[in-house]
Amino acid sequence: MKKPTVALLTAGLTATLVFGGGAASAFANEVELVIDGVPTQVRTYGTTVGDVLNKNKIEFNQRDYLSPSADTKLTQGISIEINYIRPVTVRHDGVTVKLWTMASTPTQVVQKLGLDTDGAVFSVDPTASIGREGLSFSVVTPKNFTYTVDGETYTEKLALETVQDLLAAKQITLGAEEIG
């Protein structure tokens, strides 16, 4: 007589685990997490955006862009976006600018400054990723130079900072009477 009881208990326990697990999984949310433009799908049992960030060990500070806010309640399929703000120091044609930016490459930083990157010379790889710690770099953008050598006038667009750079690039040596 004890065998049917064991079978019923086993069946009941199995049903509880199967249906209970299904119910628990029904409470999970599928969330899209987009960090600096890179999307990832995350399954979570958390109830807020902050829960998702904490569970996934994602840190951010008040300068970073977070949408929606950390206290927003989760809904199925919600998209959470974080863009890290990075400190950048750019030396552009002899002028140093310090800024905070969401740009993730030196090229993007220079473009956000409104400068043309076509033909620009960077001190770092212009496509390199800028980490959260930031980056310092210099860039020289092309300028129109008009110069005369031995009576012949030339106009060229060159990525140089100074006349001294032009003289060196063109291997021009000034005579004593030309230095004034």
Helices and strands as residue ranges (DSSP letters): H 2-26, E 29-35, E 38-44, H 49-55, E 65-67, E 79-83, E 86-92, E 95-101, H 106-112, E 121-122, E 135-140, E 143-149, E 152-158, H 163-169, G 176-178
